[in-house]
Amino acid sequence: MVGRRSACCFRTNQIDGRSSTLTMASDGRISTSDMAKESSDRIELLQGTLDMLILRTLLFGPAHGHQIAKHIQRTTEDVLQVEHGSLYPALHRLERKAWVASKWEMAKGRNREFTYYRLTPAGKKQLLAEESKWKQLAGAIARVMWPAEEG
């Protein structure tokens, strides 16, 4: 259809009966907003992907929510865009699991407090486990998508 923007959603993390989504539009960008309307356009993504990205981001040091979202967006060259409606429930879930800890602090150069999140030792351990699973999955998918030539 001319002028119609197609989108594909990736659902992640069932939280209290709600799920956050990653939405992929025809321009290749993925957002956690709920843009797609047609259920046939939705694809289930592994639970915990957003959690893994947050944990990986916090490996570099403490950050507040907006910094985390911007880091993911910049690092993925605007392909992944984490909306606050998905980010903060994920951060709270990670905090309940003791994988991140939070603390109110004054932002440098600003007269305002922000909640800064940091990775805990348990979060580092979880990140290593998730990275290992992700590498296995990516390798398995790669072998199906691009099989080695026989011969």
C-alpha positions as a printed NumPy array, in Angstrom:
array([[  0.   ,   0.   ,   0.   ],
       [  1.308,   3.415,  -0.9  ],
       [  1.949,   5.734,   2.042],
       [  1.204,   3.115,   4.686],
       [  3.851,   2.601,   7.306],
       [  4.148,  -1.066,   8.14 ],
       [  5.324,  -2.107,  11.562],
       [  6.232,  -5.267,  13.384],
       [  6.121,  -5.572,  17.15 ],
       [  8.355,  -7.67 ,  19.363],
       [  6.778,  -8.316,  22.754],
       [  8.984,  -8.577,  25.786],
       [  8.589,  -9.179,  29.491],
       [  5.093,  -9.883,  30.799],
       [  4.765,  -7.556,  33.802],
       [  1.657,  -7.609,  35.96 ],
       [ -0.444,  -8.726,  32.988],
       [  1.097,  -6.062,  30.728],
       [  3.92 ,  -6.483,  28.292],
       [  6.333,  -4.005,  26.856],
       [  6.897,  -4.12 ,  23.127],
       [  9.674,  -3.349,  20.73 ],
       [  8.192,  -2.048,  17.499],
       [  9.997,  -2.273,  14.177],
       [  8.774,   0.07 ,  11.479],
       [  9.432,  -0.286,   7.773],
       [ 12.271,   2.23 ,   8.11 ],
       [ 14.133,  -0.293,  10.281],
       [ 13.782,   1.547,  13.587],
       [ 12.59 ,  -0.334,  16.632],
       [ 10.76 ,   1.352,  19.494],
       [  9.241,   0.016,  22.686],
       [  6.024,   1.908,  21.993],
       [  2.931,  -0.005,  20.92 ],
       [  2.673,   1.154,  17.303],
       [  1.513,  -1.975,  15.502],
       [ -2.214,  -2.611,  15.453],
       [ -2.407,  -5.895,  13.555],
       [ -1.685,  -9.026,  15.6  ],
       [ -0.351, -10.795,  12.491],
       [  2.508,  -8.244,  12.473],
       [  3.652,  -9.189,  15.981],
       [  6.509, -11.541,  16.689],
       [  7.412, -12.821,  20.147],
       [ 10.929, -11.87 ,  21.172],
       [ 12.823, -13.599,  23.919],
       [ 11.793, -12.45 ,  27.326],
       [ 14.529, -10.492,  29.037],
       [ 16.089,  -8.788,  26.013],
       [ 15.395,  -5.3  ,  27.352],
       [ 16.671,  -6.391,  30.765],
       [ 19.903,  -7.618,  29.19 ],
       [ 20.394,  -4.337,  27.317],
       [ 19.84 ,  -2.338,  30.501],
       [ 22.249,  -4.512,  32.502],
       [ 24.859,  -4.197,  29.759],
       [ 24.452,  -0.415,  29.701],
       [ 24.939,  -0.208,  33.47 ],
       [ 28.164,  -2.199,  33.183],
       [ 29.754,   1.14 ,  32.176],
       [ 28.664,   2.761,  35.441],
       [ 25.634,   4.284,  37.178],
       [ 23.109,   6.114,  35.015],
       [ 19.633,   7.561,  35.283],
       [ 16.799,   6.28 ,  33.11 ],
       [ 17.079,   8.844,  30.333],
       [ 20.818,   8.175,  30.028],
       [ 20.156,   4.443,  29.763],
       [ 17.556,   4.918,  27.019],
       [ 19.801,   7.321,  25.089],
       [ 22.808,   5.002,  25.379],
       [ 20.832,   2.097,  23.889],
       [ 19.499,   4.357,  21.125],
       [ 22.941,   5.811,  20.278],
       [ 24.76 ,   2.48 ,  20.486],
       [ 22.281,   0.858,  18.1  ],
       [ 22.441,   3.848,  15.73 ],
       [ 18.767,   4.699,  16.419],
       [ 17.542,   1.185,  15.573],
       [ 16.401,   0.506,  19.155],
       [ 14.445,   3.218,  20.932],
       [ 13.406,   2.429,  24.491],
       [ 10.306,   4.317,  25.574],
       [  9.977,   5.378,  29.211],
       [  6.779,   3.333,  29.534],
       [  8.868,   0.195,  29.02 ],
       [ 12.147,   1.331,  30.57 ],
       [ 10.974,   2.226,  34.065],
       [  8.918,  -0.936,  34.664],
       [ 11.986,  -2.919,  33.531],
       [ 14.255,  -0.962,  35.891],
       [ 11.849,  -1.539,  38.79 ],
       [ 11.684,  -5.261,  37.96 ],
       [ 15.499,  -5.458,  37.876],
       [ 15.605,  -3.662,  41.206],
       [ 13.142,  -6.141,  42.757],
       [ 15.404,  -8.964,  41.563],
       [ 18.386,  -7.151,  43.182],
       [ 20.216,  -6.989,  39.836],
       [ 20.294,  -3.181,  40.015],
       [ 20.242,  -0.759,  42.928],
       [ 18.979,   2.806,  42.813],
       [ 19.839,   5.978,  44.653],
       [ 18.63 ,   9.572,  44.384],
       [ 21.533,  11.877,  43.527],
       [ 22.044,  15.4  ,  42.274],
       [ 22.857,  15.489,  38.586],
       [ 26.204,  17.028,  37.756],
       [ 25.78 ,  20.626,  36.663],
       [ 22.021,  20.599,  37.294],
       [ 19.968,  21.665,  40.248],
       [ 17.857,  18.534,  40.168],
       [ 17.895,  15.052,  41.647],
       [ 17.642,  11.938,  39.511],
       [ 17.367,   8.268,  40.381],
       [ 20.655,   6.698,  39.377],
       [ 20.754,   2.96 ,  38.778],
       [ 23.857,   0.832,  39.208],
       [ 24.625,  -2.794,  38.495],
       [ 24.93 ,  -5.04 ,  41.564],
       [ 27.228,  -8.088,  41.801],
       [ 24.137, -10.283,  41.277],
       [ 23.294,  -8.188,  38.2  ],
       [ 26.782,  -8.719,  36.784],
       [ 26.382, -12.459,  37.264],
       [ 22.968, -12.371,  35.58 ],
       [ 24.376, -10.329,  32.683],
       [ 27.065, -12.956,  32.067],
       [ 24.406, -15.686,  32.007],
       [ 22.178, -13.698,  29.647],
       [ 25.077, -12.844,  27.327],
       [ 25.974, -16.528,  27.117],
       [ 22.389, -17.507,  26.257],
       [ 22.176, -14.683,  23.697],
       [ 25.412, -15.786,  21.986],
       [ 24.118, -19.365,  21.783],
       [ 20.814, -18.211,  20.317],
       [ 22.444, -15.832,  17.819],
       [ 24.83 , -18.595,  16.725],
       [ 21.987, -21.074,  16.268],
       [ 19.946, -18.605,  14.226],
       [ 22.998, -17.719,  12.125],
       [ 23.582, -21.389,  11.325],
       [ 20.024, -21.714,  10.031],
       [ 20.034, -18.418,   8.138],
       [ 23.495, -18.716,   6.598],
       [ 24.5  , -22.407,   6.613],
       [ 28.112, -23.253,   5.849],
       [ 28.529, -24.513,   2.329],
       [ 29.031, -28.252,   2.119],
       [ 31.884, -29.583,   0.218]])
